[in-house]
Amino acid sequence: MQHPEFDLDPGIVYLNHAAVAPWPRRTADAVARFAAENARDGARHYPRWLTVERRLRERLARLIGAAAHDVALLKNTSEAISVVAFGFPWQAGDNVVLAAEEFPSNRIAWQALSRLGVECRVAQLTGAADPEQVLLDLIDHRTRVLAVSSVQYGRGLRMDLERLGAACRARGVALCVDAIQSLGALPFDVNAVQADFVMADGHKWMLGPEGLALLWVRPEWRERLALFQYGWHMTREAGNFDATAWQPADDARRFECGSPNLLGAHGLDASLSLLEEVGIECVAEAVLARGGHLVERIAARPELELLSDPSPHRRSGIVTFRHRGIDNAALHRRLTEAGVVCAARGAGVRFSPHFCTPVEQLDAALAVVPK
Ligand SMILES: Cc1ncc(COP(=O)(O)O)c(C=O)c1O
């Protein structure tokens, strides 16, 4: 039985929240209402739309333990990483430390800094007994940023962000966390982590539409990030179209150059209202229980190799495995044809159930995998 808040096709098993999540019914309804209102009244009620955007900013801030005025709403995670990477006050010869296993967005933005003389120092996490230490060992006296995902997209490795944050703080290195693979699934607190920058798009574990991401910048960094996107919306004077002199907004709005994505805001606000009702602690418990269930079932089958780290403190919403006797692309195709929506990632097949995924569907998906 599907979760009552969702209208998923009963003929499919949706294990792809680490890619793009299905919307809750209330999100689809909110977007449909917004569309109907646009068709009927245009933007006549724009001030009301802005109250939804304000509420969304507050929900996102609550989700990461931050203040709403420190949250910027951008297009996606890649844009948010780029705002940090290209705004950061680098000197030629500085470096950024990151992992080889990062999703391309969290590598390419940093690699693009080579034209400024910034080096990428790349750690291999796969197979490391102590992945945090492998990252920390690459920090030297020219390291200015450690860029890491809270959970690695391929095999779901959950990083000990508090340890990384404390080590970065002690060495004067800024910690930039791509949280897209955990926000909405696991609790996050910018202060416990001692993060400097956090970003995440809404279309995975936050169950929202694509195209609306949060960027949180620690207030100490706000004015130290150089701006490179400009427009009417990012100024203190926003809305005063006659003003000829301008200053960047004092809050995180300075990173939002133009018209907001209010369609996305209506959707994501509705999705987050569901996560708030359930409570992030309950959501996390359910996500980890489903991950644990998959880990146990996969480990009990000798023909399967679990590629995710099974230790409880490393688990996330992502479980990746491969078949010892079947090519991975063929296995992924077979699952897809049987209606199991999942991904080929991390040299295996990646299952990513959310709190709302019925547990019996995990067994149904594994039953499609040949013995
Ligand atoms: C870790 C990670 N970062 C970033 C992205 C891409 O984010 P966006 O499309 O919001 O730029 C993904 C998408 O799979 C991801 O897994």
The ligand as a Tripos MOL2 file, in Angstrom:
@<TRIPOS>MOLECULE
LIG
   16    16     1     0     0
SMALL
NO_CHARGES

@<TRIPOS>ATOM
      1 C1         25.6240   15.3680   -4.3500 C.3       1 LIG1
      2 C2         24.9060   16.0920   -5.4470 C.ar      1 LIG1
      3 N1         25.1410   17.3820   -5.6510 N.ar      1 LIG1
      4 C3         24.5060   18.0740   -6.6270 C.ar      1 LIG1
      5 C4         23.6000   17.4560   -7.4550 C.ar      1 LIG1
      6 C5         22.9690   18.2230   -8.5730 C.3       1 LIG1
      7 O1         22.2440   19.2340   -8.0560 O.3       1 LIG1
      8 P1         21.5730   20.3730   -8.9220 P.3       1 LIG1
      9 O2         20.9250   19.7390  -10.0930 O.co2     1 LIG1
     10 O3         20.6390   20.9450   -7.9200 O.co2     1 LIG1
     11 O4         22.6310   21.3240   -9.3230 O.co2     1 LIG1
     12 C6         23.3080   16.1050   -7.2690 C.ar      1 LIG1
     13 C7         22.2990   15.4410   -8.1350 C.2       1 LIG1
     14 O5         22.2440   14.2490   -8.2850 O.2       1 LIG1
     15 C8         23.9770   15.4030   -6.2400 C.ar      1 LIG1
     16 O6         23.7340   14.1020   -6.0180 O.3       1 LIG1
@<TRIPOS>BOND
     1     1     2 1
     2     2     3 ar
     3     2    15 ar
     4     3     4 ar
     5     4     5 ar
     6     5     6 1
     7     5    12 ar
     8     6     7 1
     9     7     8 1
    10     8     9 2
    11     8    10 1
    12     8    11 1
    13    12    13 1
    14    12    15 ar
    15    13    14 2
    16    15    16 1
@<TRIPOS>SUBSTRUCTURE
     1 LIG1         1 GROUP 0 **** ****
